[in-house]
Amino acid sequence: MRLTPHQAETVKTLAQRHFGADAALWLFGSRADDRKKGGDYDFFIETSLDQPDAIIEHKIALIVELQSSPAFEDEKIDLIVKRRHSGFHMPIYDIARTEGIRL
């Protein structure tokens, strides 16, 4: 995993602040693979939040806060958020869970 302990703690803390203490978080994509170089940070979050407007607001706020933190300053961050109790499903959810690393 190409994420420092400080970065992992930062993203976990901020994800729980924005998406609730029960939010589940994964790092996936190229940063989950030690053999690869470069790449953006791909995070997947499962949340109990249910209102789409609130989820979008929290997603934007989390990205802004991460990119302005010393741990992720000016880094490209992709964030996929899934409502835990939604019937809507996308294949990327499975990829993030199975190929990613739970933080």
matplotlib code that plots the C-alpha trace (Angstrom):
import matplotlib.pyplot as plt

x = [0.0, 1.4, -0.1, 1.9, 0.6, 0.0, -2.0, -4.1, -4.9, -5.7, -8.1, -9.8, -10.3, -11.7, -13.9, -15.5, -15.9, -17.8, -19.6, -20.1, -18.3, -19.6, -18.2, -16.2, -13.2, -11.0, -8.0, -8.1, -6.5, -2.9, -2.0, -3.1, -0.4, 3.2, 4.6, 3.1, 4.3, 2.5, -1.2, -4.0, -5.6, -8.8, -11.0, -14.3, -16.6, -19.7, -21.9, -25.2, -26.0, -29.0, -29.7, -28.0, -27.6, -25.9, -23.6, -22.5, -21.8, -19.8, -17.9, -16.8, -15.9, -13.8, -11.9, -11.3, -10.1, -7.8, -6.3, -5.6, -4.0, -0.2, -0.7, -2.4, -1.7, -2.5, -2.8, -5.5, -8.1, -11.0, -13.8, -16.6, -19.4, -22.0, -25.1, -25.0, -28.8, -29.3, -30.3, -28.3, -25.2, -22.2, -19.4, -16.8, -18.1, -17.1, -13.7, -13.0, -14.0, -12.2, -9.1, -8.7, -7.3, -9.7, -8.4]
y = [0.0, 3.4, 5.4, 6.6, 5.9, 9.6, 9.8, 6.7, 8.3, 11.6, 10.2, 7.9, 10.7, 13.1, 10.4, 9.6, 13.4, 13.9, 10.5, 9.3, 7.1, 4.0, 4.9, 2.2, 3.2, 1.5, 2.6, 1.0, 1.5, 2.0, 3.3, -0.1, -1.8, -1.4, -2.4, 0.5, 4.1, 7.4, 7.6, 9.4, 8.4, 6.4, 6.0, 4.2, 5.0, 3.3, 5.5, 5.3, 8.9, 8.6, 12.1, 12.6, 16.3, 15.8, 13.1, 15.4, 18.3, 16.0, 14.5, 18.0, 19.1, 16.0, 16.4, 20.0, 19.3, 16.4, 18.5, 21.4, 19.1, 18.6, 14.9, 15.3, 18.8, 19.4, 15.6, 14.2, 12.4, 10.4, 9.6, 7.1, 7.1, 4.4, 4.7, 1.6, 1.0, 1.7, -0.9, 0.9, -1.0, -0.3, -2.8, -0.3, -1.0, -4.7, -3.8, -1.3, -3.8, -6.9, -5.4, -2.5, -2.2, -1.5, 1.4]
z = [0.0, -1.0, 1.7, 4.7, 8.3, 8.7, 5.4, 6.4, 9.8, 8.2, 5.7, 8.3, 10.7, 8.1, 6.5, 9.9, 10.6, 7.3, 6.9, 10.4, 12.9, 11.2, 7.8, 6.1, 4.1, 1.4, -0.6, -4.0, -7.5, -8.2, -4.7, -3.2, -5.2, -3.9, -7.4, -9.2, -9.3, -9.2, -9.6, -7.8, -4.5, -5.0, -1.9, -1.5, 1.4, 2.6, 4.7, 6.6, 5.4, 3.2, 1.7, -1.7, -1.2, 2.2, 0.7, -2.1, 0.4, 2.6, -0.4, -1.6, 1.9, 2.5, -0.8, 0.0, 3.5, 2.3, -0.5, 1.9, 4.5, 4.6, 4.1, 0.7, -0.3, -4.0, -4.7, -7.0, -5.0, -6.3, -3.8, -4.5, -1.9, -1.5, 0.6, 2.8, 2.6, -1.0, -3.6, -6.3, -7.2, -9.4, -10.3, -9.0, -5.5, -5.7, -7.2, -4.4, -1.7, -3.2, -4.6, -2.2, 1.3, 4.1, 6.3]

ax = plt.figure().add_subplot(projection="3d")
ax.plot(x, y, z, "-o")
ax.set_aspect("equal")
plt.show()
